[in-house]
Amino acid sequence: MQLMRLLKADLLKLKFTHMIWMHVYIPLLGLFIFLSYFSYAPWSNFDEIIVYMQVLCIVFPILIGIITSMLADQEWSAGGFQIMLFHSDPKYLTMASKLILSLLLGMISTLLAVLGFYIGYSFIDNAIFSITVYLAVAGIIIGSNIFQYILHLFLSFRFSKGISIGVGIAEALAVALFITGMGDGRWPFVPSTWSIRFIAALLTDTEHVSGHLLDPFLHLGVIISIGATVLSIVLLLIWFTRWEGKKLEE
């Protein structure tokens, strides 16, 4: 009940910001741009879908860095984190509320971006994947980026928005590079690349791409991503219970 009250309070705080609308406008704008281009692009259906998903995974770390830094700035402006630190017992519930809220907003934007693409692309050409595949893609994006939300919440609250956004940009570059053969064998150890590798494996396997072999590091990636995500949740909550609100300014 305490967690639900904190979530409700956090939602009310967002009522006077642009954060909720950002999670609606940005995916809709991306849909409009890509669907407009794909309506006359000379690519195959499979290539267009893969490219869209790749861009989605590249942009996601930057957006996470921006959103989490906005949440941190909001709490800092409201009293230097002191309201957040002494608002609940146990203390970690306030950070758990921020994490859940971030994931809910991310889920909304991801569903808009993925299912919106499924609906819009069906008017351009025959959809080569069923809606269940797109739902699986949305689930992969959210699940694979839980670690990213946790990391950036820590960076935003403990350090600064500049560091959080800067790390997000570096992670986006890593995703772009690790789409290629450069990421073979290394991607399981780079969290920002989990989503694109899992999605690529799902789509190519579903489409039965000729000559495609299952990524030998896929199972290792699944194990590492699950283990690292669970561990990061525990570490974030333990850190927050001992944190006194000190922040390294920009």
C-alpha positions as CSV (number, residue, x, y, z in Angstrom):
1,M,0.0,0.0,0.0
2,Q,2.9,2.3,0.8
3,L,4.4,1.6,-2.6
4,M,1.1,2.3,-4.4
5,R,0.8,5.6,-2.6
6,L,4.3,6.6,-3.6
7,L,3.5,5.6,-7.3
8,K,0.4,7.7,-7.2
9,A,2.3,10.7,-5.8
10,D,5.0,10.3,-8.5
11,L,2.4,10.3,-11.2
12,L,0.9,13.4,-9.8
13,K,4.3,15.1,-9.9
14,L,4.6,14.3,-13.6
15,K,1.2,15.9,-14.3
16,F,2.9,19.3,-14.5
17,T,5.8,18.2,-16.6
18,H,6.3,17.1,-20.3
19,M,7.6,13.7,-19.3
20,I,4.5,11.7,-20.0
21,W,3.8,13.4,-23.3
22,M,7.4,12.8,-24.3
23,H,6.7,9.1,-24.1
24,V,3.9,9.6,-26.6
25,Y,5.2,12.2,-29.0
26,I,8.6,10.8,-29.5
27,P,7.5,7.3,-30.7
28,L,4.7,8.7,-32.8
29,L,7.2,11.1,-34.5
30,G,9.6,8.2,-35.1
31,L,6.7,6.2,-36.6
32,F,5.7,9.0,-38.9
33,I,9.3,9.5,-40.2
34,F,10.1,5.8,-40.8
35,L,6.7,4.8,-42.2
36,S,6.9,7.8,-44.6
37,Y,10.3,6.7,-45.8
38,F,9.5,3.0,-46.0
39,S,6.4,3.8,-48.2
40,Y,8.8,4.4,-51.1
41,A,12.1,2.9,-50.0
42,P,13.4,0.1,-52.3
43,W,14.2,-2.2,-49.4
44,S,12.8,-5.6,-48.7
45,N,10.2,-6.0,-45.9
46,F,12.6,-7.8,-43.7
47,D,15.3,-5.2,-44.1
48,E,13.0,-2.3,-43.3
49,I,11.7,-4.0,-40.1
50,I,15.2,-4.9,-39.0
51,V,16.4,-1.3,-39.6
52,Y,13.5,0.2,-37.6
53,M,14.2,-2.1,-34.7
54,Q,17.9,-1.3,-34.8
55,V,17.3,2.4,-34.7
56,L,14.8,1.9,-31.8
57,C,17.4,0.0,-29.8
58,I,20.1,2.6,-30.6
59,V,18.0,5.6,-29.4
60,F,16.6,3.9,-26.3
61,P,19.8,4.3,-24.1
62,I,19.8,8.1,-24.8
63,L,16.2,8.5,-24.0
64,I,16.6,6.5,-20.8
65,G,19.5,8.8,-19.8
66,I,17.3,11.9,-20.4
67,I,14.2,10.6,-18.7
68,T,16.0,9.4,-15.5
69,S,17.9,12.7,-15.3
70,M,14.6,14.6,-15.5
71,L,13.3,12.5,-12.6
72,A,16.4,13.2,-10.5
73,D,16.3,16.9,-11.3
74,Q,12.7,17.0,-10.2
75,E,13.5,15.6,-6.8
76,W,16.6,17.7,-6.4
77,S,14.6,20.9,-7.1
78,A,11.9,19.8,-4.6
79,G,14.4,19.9,-1.7
80,G,17.7,18.3,-2.5
81,F,16.3,14.8,-2.3
82,Q,15.4,15.2,1.3
83,I,11.6,14.7,0.8
84,M,12.4,11.6,-1.2
85,L,14.8,10.2,1.4
86,F,12.6,10.6,4.4
87,H,9.1,10.1,2.8
88,S,8.7,6.4,3.5
89,D,9.6,3.5,5.7
90,P,11.3,1.4,4.5
91,K,13.4,4.0,2.7
92,Y,14.0,2.0,-0.5
93,L,10.3,2.1,-1.5
94,T,10.8,5.6,-2.9
95,M,13.5,4.5,-5.3
96,A,11.4,1.4,-6.1
97,S,8.6,3.7,-7.1
98,K,10.8,5.7,-9.4
99,L,12.0,2.5,-11.1
100,I,8.5,1.1,-11.6
101,L,7.3,4.5,-12.9
102,S,10.2,4.7,-15.3
103,L,9.5,1.2,-16.6
104,L,5.8,1.9,-17.0
105,L,6.5,5.0,-19.0
106,G,9.0,3.0,-21.1
107,M,6.5,0.3,-21.6
108,I,4.0,2.8,-23.0
109,S,6.4,4.3,-25.4
110,T,7.7,0.9,-26.5
111,L,4.2,-0.5,-27.2
112,L,3.4,2.7,-29.2
113,A,6.6,2.4,-31.2
114,V,6.4,-1.4,-31.9
115,L,2.7,-2.0,-32.2
116,G,2.2,1.3,-34.0
117,F,4.8,0.2,-36.5
118,Y,2.9,-3.1,-36.9
119,I,-0.3,-1.3,-37.6
120,G,1.2,1.4,-39.8
121,Y,3.4,-1.0,-41.8
122,S,0.4,-3.3,-42.6
123,F,-1.0,-0.4,-44.7
124,I,2.3,-0.1,-46.7
125,D,3.0,-3.8,-47.3
126,N,2.1,-7.2,-46.1
127,A,3.3,-7.7,-42.5
128,I,5.7,-10.6,-42.6
129,F,5.5,-11.1,-38.8
130,S,2.5,-11.7,-36.7
131,I,1.4,-9.4,-33.9
132,T,2.7,-12.0,-31.4
133,V,6.2,-11.5,-32.7
134,Y,5.9,-7.7,-32.3
135,L,4.6,-8.2,-28.8
136,A,7.7,-10.4,-28.1
137,V,9.9,-7.7,-29.5
138,A,8.3,-5.1,-27.2
139,G,8.8,-7.5,-24.3
140,I,12.5,-8.0,-25.2
141,I,13.1,-4.2,-25.4
142,I,11.6,-3.6,-22.0
143,G,13.1,-6.6,-20.3
144,S,16.5,-6.0,-21.7
145,N,16.6,-2.4,-20.7
146,I,15.6,-2.8,-17.1
147,F,19.3,-2.8,-16.3
148,Q,19.7,0.4,-18.2
149,Y,17.0,2.1,-16.2
150,I,18.6,1.0,-13.0
151,L,22.1,2.2,-14.1
152,H,20.9,5.6,-15.2
153,L,18.8,6.1,-12.1
154,F,21.9,5.6,-10.1
155,L,24.0,7.9,-12.3
156,S,21.3,10.6,-12.3
157,F,20.7,10.6,-8.6
158,R,24.3,10.1,-7.4
159,F,26.1,12.1,-10.1
160,S,24.5,14.4,-12.6
161,K,22.3,14.5,-15.7
162,G,25.4,15.2,-17.8
163,I,27.0,11.9,-16.8
164,S,23.7,10.0,-17.3
165,I,23.1,11.4,-20.8
166,G,26.8,11.1,-21.7
167,V,26.8,7.4,-20.8
168,G,23.5,7.0,-22.8
169,I,25.2,8.4,-25.9
170,A,28.2,6.1,-25.4
171,E,25.8,3.1,-25.0
172,A,24.0,4.1,-28.2
173,L,27.3,4.1,-30.1
174,A,28.1,0.7,-28.7
175,V,24.7,-0.6,-29.9
176,A,25.4,0.8,-33.4
177,L,28.9,-0.8,-33.5
178,F,27.9,-4.1,-32.0
179,I,25.2,-4.7,-34.5
180,T,28.1,-5.6,-36.8
181,G,30.6,-8.5,-36.4
182,M,32.5,-6.3,-33.9
183,G,30.0,-7.4,-31.3
184,D,30.3,-11.2,-31.9
185,G,31.2,-12.9,-28.6
186,R,31.4,-9.5,-26.8
187,W,27.8,-8.4,-26.8
188,P,26.6,-10.4,-23.7
189,F,29.0,-8.3,-21.6
190,V,27.6,-4.9,-22.9
191,P,24.1,-4.4,-21.5
192,S,23.0,-1.8,-23.9
193,T,23.4,-4.3,-26.8
194,W,21.3,-7.1,-25.3
195,S,18.0,-5.9,-26.8
196,I,19.2,-5.6,-30.4
197,R,20.9,-9.0,-30.4
198,F,17.9,-10.8,-28.9
199,I,15.6,-9.1,-31.4
200,A,17.8,-10.0,-34.3
201,A,17.9,-13.6,-33.2
202,L,14.1,-13.7,-32.8
203,L,13.3,-12.1,-36.2
204,T,15.9,-14.0,-38.2
205,D,14.8,-17.3,-36.6
206,T,11.1,-16.5,-37.2
207,E,11.7,-15.6,-40.8
208,H,14.0,-18.6,-41.3
209,V,16.7,-16.5,-43.0
210,S,18.8,-18.6,-45.4
211,G,22.2,-19.5,-43.9
212,H,21.4,-18.0,-40.6
213,L,23.0,-19.8,-37.6
214,L,21.8,-19.4,-34.0
215,D,24.2,-17.0,-32.2
216,P,26.4,-19.3,-30.1
217,F,26.5,-16.7,-27.4
218,L,22.7,-16.3,-27.2
219,H,22.2,-18.5,-24.2
220,L,25.1,-16.9,-22.4
221,G,23.6,-13.5,-23.1
222,V,20.2,-14.6,-21.6
223,I,21.9,-15.9,-18.5
224,I,24.1,-12.8,-18.0
225,S,21.2,-10.4,-18.7
226,I,18.8,-12.0,-16.2
227,G,21.5,-12.4,-13.5
228,A,22.8,-8.9,-14.0
229,T,19.3,-7.4,-13.9
230,V,18.3,-9.1,-10.7
231,L,21.6,-8.2,-9.0
232,S,21.4,-4.6,-10.1
233,I,17.9,-4.2,-8.6
234,V,19.2,-5.5,-5.3
235,L,22.3,-3.3,-5.4
236,L,20.3,-0.2,-6.3
237,L,17.9,-0.6,-3.4
238,I,20.7,-1.4,-0.9
239,W,22.7,1.7,-2.1
240,F,19.6,3.9,-1.8
241,T,18.9,2.8,1.8
242,R,22.5,4.0,2.7
243,W,22.5,7.1,0.5
244,E,22.3,10.5,2.3
245,G,21.4,12.6,-0.7
246,K,24.9,13.7,-1.6
247,K,25.3,14.4,-5.3
248,L,28.3,15.2,-7.4
249,E,27.4,18.4,-9.1
250,E,28.1,19.0,-12.8
